[in-house]
Amino acid sequence: MEEADKRRIRGECVKLLRAAGCEEAVIKHCIAVAELALEIAAASKNKNGNENKSIDEELVFTGALLHDIGRARSHGVEHGFLGGEIAKSLGLDDELVKIIQRHVGAGITAEEAKQLGLPRISLMPETMEEKIVAYADSLIEGTRRTSIEHALSNLKKKLGESHPAVARLKKLHEEVTGF
């Protein structure tokens, strides 16, 4: 992706985040996630020949920049779903809405969504763009990059060793990185 395009998209997305009421720390986090997500997308496109040439880097970058727009309303697990509602109200593409809704952890199943008080819909990342944003978000704490091992350790401490989200993050790591 060209630097001029990155600057333009970043500027447009930061305006949307600010207009929604996101704090500066959230905006800085979104920028850090977007930079990492774009690196992951580029690496995925170049891996294994032409296998992943269809990854839409602009969609990944834009989705990553906006992934936490729901934090304008909540910092709880529901921020992904709420962010999707904000994105819909702004008239954003359905692809972006889904990235925003599906980025939390390594995804939330419909049953888990119901248990969390959300509509009983699957919030699991499906497309490679959705998976890349969810994965990149799991590797950024604030604005600092961490390792998959660190992210898994934190998830285990927070949810417990046997929580399904731990296995989902491992699977997401394998799908995105090929390792």
C-alpha positions as a Markdown table, in Angstrom:
| # | Residue | x | y | z |
|---|---|---|---|---|
| 1 | Met | 0.0 | 0.0 | 0.0 |
| 2 | Glu | 1.3 | 3.4 | -0.9 |
| 3 | Glu | 2.3 | 5.8 | 1.9 |
| 4 | Ala | -0.1 | 8.5 | 0.5 |
| 5 | Asp | -3.0 | 6.1 | 0.7 |
| 6 | Lys | -2.0 | 5.1 | 4.3 |
| 7 | Arg | -1.9 | 8.7 | 5.4 |
| 8 | Arg | -5.3 | 9.5 | 3.7 |
| 9 | Ile | -7.0 | 6.4 | 5.2 |
| 10 | Arg | -5.4 | 7.0 | 8.7 |
| 11 | Gly | -6.6 | 10.6 | 8.6 |
| 12 | Glu | -10.2 | 9.7 | 7.6 |
| 13 | Cys | -10.4 | 6.9 | 10.2 |
| 14 | Val | -8.9 | 9.0 | 13.1 |
| 15 | Lys | -11.6 | 11.6 | 12.3 |
| 16 | Leu | -14.3 | 8.9 | 12.6 |
| 17 | Leu | -12.8 | 7.6 | 15.9 |
| 18 | Arg | -12.7 | 11.1 | 17.4 |
| 19 | Ala | -16.2 | 12.0 | 16.2 |
| 20 | Ala | -17.5 | 8.8 | 17.8 |
| 21 | Gly | -15.9 | 9.8 | 21.1 |
| 22 | Cys | -12.9 | 7.5 | 21.3 |
| 23 | Glu | -10.1 | 8.5 | 23.7 |
| 24 | Glu | -6.7 | 9.3 | 22.3 |
| 25 | Ala | -5.2 | 6.1 | 23.9 |
| 26 | Val | -7.7 | 4.1 | 22.0 |
| 27 | Ile | -6.9 | 5.9 | 18.8 |
| 28 | Lys | -3.1 | 5.3 | 19.3 |
| 29 | His | -3.9 | 1.6 | 20.0 |
| 30 | Cys | -5.9 | 1.4 | 16.7 |
| 31 | Ile | -3.0 | 2.9 | 14.8 |
| 32 | Ala | -0.5 | 0.4 | 16.3 |
| 33 | Val | -2.9 | -2.5 | 15.5 |
| 34 | Ala | -3.3 | -1.2 | 11.9 |
| 35 | Glu | 0.4 | -1.0 | 11.3 |
| 36 | Leu | 1.0 | -4.5 | 12.5 |
| 37 | Ala | -2.1 | -5.8 | 10.6 |
| 38 | Leu | -0.8 | -4.3 | 7.4 |
| 39 | Glu | 2.6 | -5.9 | 8.0 |
| 40 | Ile | 0.9 | -9.3 | 8.6 |
| 41 | Ala | -1.2 | -8.9 | 5.5 |
| 42 | Ala | 1.8 | -8.1 | 3.3 |
| 43 | Ala | 3.8 | -11.0 | 4.7 |
| 44 | Ser | 0.8 | -13.3 | 4.1 |
| 45 | Lys | 0.5 | -12.2 | 0.5 |
| 46 | Asn | 4.1 | -12.9 | -0.1 |
| 47 | Lys | 4.2 | -16.3 | 1.7 |
| 48 | Asn | 3.7 | -19.5 | -0.3 |
| 49 | Gly | 3.9 | -18.0 | -3.7 |
| 50 | Asn | 0.7 | -16.4 | -4.8 |
| 51 | Glu | -1.6 | -18.2 | -2.4 |
| 52 | Asn | -2.9 | -15.2 | -0.5 |
| 53 | Lys | -2.6 | -12.5 | -3.2 |
| 54 | Ser | -6.3 | -11.8 | -2.7 |
| 55 | Ile | -5.9 | -10.2 | 0.7 |
| 56 | Asp | -7.3 | -6.7 | 0.6 |
| 57 | Glu | -4.6 | -4.6 | 2.4 |
| 58 | Glu | -6.7 | -1.4 | 2.3 |
| 59 | Leu | -9.6 | -3.3 | 4.0 |
| 60 | Val | -7.2 | -4.7 | 6.6 |
| 61 | Phe | -5.7 | -1.3 | 7.3 |
| 62 | Thr | -9.1 | 0.5 | 7.5 |
| 63 | Gly | -10.7 | -2.3 | 9.6 |
| 64 | Ala | -7.8 | -2.3 | 12.0 |
| 65 | Leu | -7.9 | 1.5 | 12.3 |
| 66 | Leu | -11.6 | 1.3 | 13.2 |
| 67 | His | -11.7 | -2.0 | 15.1 |
| 68 | Asp | -12.1 | -0.3 | 18.5 |
| 69 | Ile | -14.6 | 2.4 | 17.6 |
| 70 | Gly | -17.1 | 0.7 | 20.0 |
| 71 | Arg | -14.8 | 1.7 | 22.9 |
| 72 | Ala | -16.5 | 5.1 | 22.5 |
| 73 | Arg | -19.5 | 3.4 | 24.2 |
| 74 | Ser | -17.9 | 0.6 | 26.3 |
| 75 | His | -14.6 | -1.0 | 27.2 |
| 76 | Gly | -16.2 | -4.3 | 27.9 |
| 77 | Val | -16.3 | -7.4 | 25.7 |
| 78 | Glu | -19.4 | -6.0 | 23.9 |
| 79 | His | -17.4 | -3.1 | 22.4 |
| 80 | Gly | -16.9 | -5.1 | 19.2 |
| 81 | Phe | -20.6 | -5.6 | 18.7 |
| 82 | Leu | -21.3 | -2.0 | 19.6 |
| 83 | Gly | -18.6 | -0.8 | 17.2 |
| 84 | Gly | -20.3 | -2.7 | 14.5 |
| 85 | Glu | -23.5 | -0.9 | 15.3 |
| 86 | Ile | -21.7 | 2.5 | 15.1 |
| 87 | Ala | -20.1 | 1.5 | 11.8 |
| 88 | Lys | -23.6 | 0.6 | 10.4 |
| 89 | Ser | -24.9 | 3.9 | 11.5 |
| 90 | Leu | -22.1 | 5.6 | 9.7 |
| 91 | Gly | -23.0 | 3.8 | 6.5 |
| 92 | Leu | -19.7 | 1.9 | 6.4 |
| 93 | Asp | -19.3 | -1.2 | 4.2 |
| 94 | Asp | -20.5 | -4.5 | 5.6 |
| 95 | Glu | -17.0 | -5.9 | 5.3 |
| 96 | Leu | -15.8 | -3.2 | 7.8 |
| 97 | Val | -18.7 | -3.8 | 10.1 |
| 98 | Lys | -17.8 | -7.5 | 10.3 |
| 99 | Ile | -14.1 | -6.8 | 11.0 |
| 100 | Ile | -15.2 | -4.5 | 13.8 |
| 101 | Gln | -17.7 | -7.0 | 15.2 |
| 102 | Arg | -15.5 | -10.0 | 14.9 |
| 103 | His | -12.1 | -8.8 | 16.2 |
| 104 | Val | -12.6 | -9.4 | 20.0 |
| 105 | Gly | -10.2 | -12.1 | 21.2 |
| 106 | Ala | -10.1 | -14.8 | 18.6 |
| 107 | Gly | -13.9 | -14.5 | 18.1 |
| 108 | Ile | -17.0 | -15.1 | 20.0 |
| 109 | Thr | -19.4 | -18.0 | 19.2 |
| 110 | Ala | -23.2 | -17.4 | 19.0 |
| 111 | Glu | -23.6 | -19.3 | 22.2 |
| 112 | Glu | -21.0 | -17.2 | 24.0 |
| 113 | Ala | -22.5 | -14.0 | 22.6 |
| 114 | Lys | -25.9 | -15.0 | 24.2 |
| 115 | Gln | -24.2 | -15.8 | 27.5 |
| 116 | Leu | -22.5 | -12.3 | 27.4 |
| 117 | Gly | -25.9 | -10.6 | 26.8 |
| 118 | Leu | -25.2 | -10.0 | 23.1 |
| 119 | Pro | -27.5 | -11.0 | 20.3 |
| 120 | Arg | -27.1 | -14.7 | 19.6 |
| 121 | Ile | -25.0 | -14.3 | 16.4 |
| 122 | Ser | -21.6 | -15.6 | 15.5 |
| 123 | Leu | -18.9 | -13.0 | 16.0 |
| 124 | Met | -16.1 | -15.4 | 14.8 |
| 125 | Pro | -13.7 | -14.0 | 12.2 |
| 126 | Glu | -14.2 | -15.7 | 8.9 |
| 127 | Thr | -12.4 | -13.9 | 6.1 |
| 128 | Met | -8.6 | -13.6 | 6.1 |
| 129 | Glu | -8.9 | -9.8 | 6.6 |
| 130 | Glu | -11.1 | -10.4 | 9.7 |
| 131 | Lys | -8.6 | -12.9 | 11.0 |
| 132 | Ile | -5.6 | -10.7 | 10.4 |
| 133 | Val | -7.2 | -7.8 | 12.3 |
| 134 | Ala | -8.3 | -10.0 | 15.3 |
| 135 | Tyr | -4.8 | -11.6 | 15.4 |
| 136 | Ala | -3.0 | -8.2 | 15.2 |
| 137 | Asp | -5.2 | -6.8 | 18.0 |
| 138 | Ser | -4.3 | -9.8 | 20.2 |
| 139 | Leu | -0.6 | -8.9 | 19.8 |
| 140 | Ile | -0.9 | -5.2 | 20.8 |
| 141 | Glu | -1.1 | -4.1 | 24.4 |
| 142 | Gly | -1.8 | -0.4 | 24.3 |
| 143 | Thr | 0.7 | 0.6 | 21.6 |
| 144 | Arg | 3.3 | -2.1 | 22.5 |
| 145 | Arg | 3.8 | -5.2 | 20.4 |
| 146 | Thr | 3.8 | -8.5 | 22.2 |
| 147 | Ser | 4.4 | -12.1 | 21.3 |
| 148 | Ile | 1.8 | -14.8 | 20.7 |
| 149 | Glu | 3.1 | -16.6 | 23.8 |
| 150 | His | 2.5 | -13.4 | 25.9 |
| 151 | Ala | -1.0 | -13.0 | 24.4 |
| 152 | Leu | -1.9 | -16.7 | 25.1 |
| 153 | Ser | -0.5 | -16.4 | 28.7 |
| 154 | Asn | -2.7 | -13.3 | 29.3 |
| 155 | Leu | -5.7 | -15.0 | 27.9 |
| 156 | Lys | -5.2 | -18.0 | 30.1 |
| 157 | Lys | -4.8 | -15.8 | 33.2 |
| 158 | Lys | -7.9 | -13.9 | 32.3 |
| 159 | Leu | -10.2 | -16.7 | 31.2 |
| 160 | Gly | -8.6 | -19.9 | 32.5 |
| 161 | Glu | -6.4 | -22.5 | 30.8 |
| 162 | Ser | -9.2 | -24.5 | 29.3 |
| 163 | His | -11.4 | -21.6 | 28.0 |
| 164 | Pro | -12.2 | -22.2 | 24.3 |
| 165 | Ala | -10.8 | -18.7 | 23.4 |
| 166 | Val | -7.3 | -20.0 | 24.2 |
| 167 | Ala | -7.5 | -22.8 | 21.5 |
| 168 | Arg | -9.1 | -20.3 | 19.1 |
| 169 | Leu | -6.2 | -17.9 | 19.5 |
| 170 | Lys | -3.8 | -20.7 | 18.8 |
| 171 | Lys | -5.7 | -21.7 | 15.7 |
| 172 | Leu | -5.9 | -18.1 | 14.6 |
| 173 | His | -2.1 | -17.8 | 14.9 |
| 174 | Glu | -1.7 | -20.9 | 12.8 |
| 175 | Glu | -4.1 | -19.7 | 10.1 |
| 176 | Val | -2.6 | -16.2 | 9.9 |
| 177 | Thr | 1.0 | -17.1 | 10.1 |
| 178 | Gly | 1.1 | -20.6 | 8.8 |
| 179 | Phe | 3.0 | -21.8 | 11.9 |
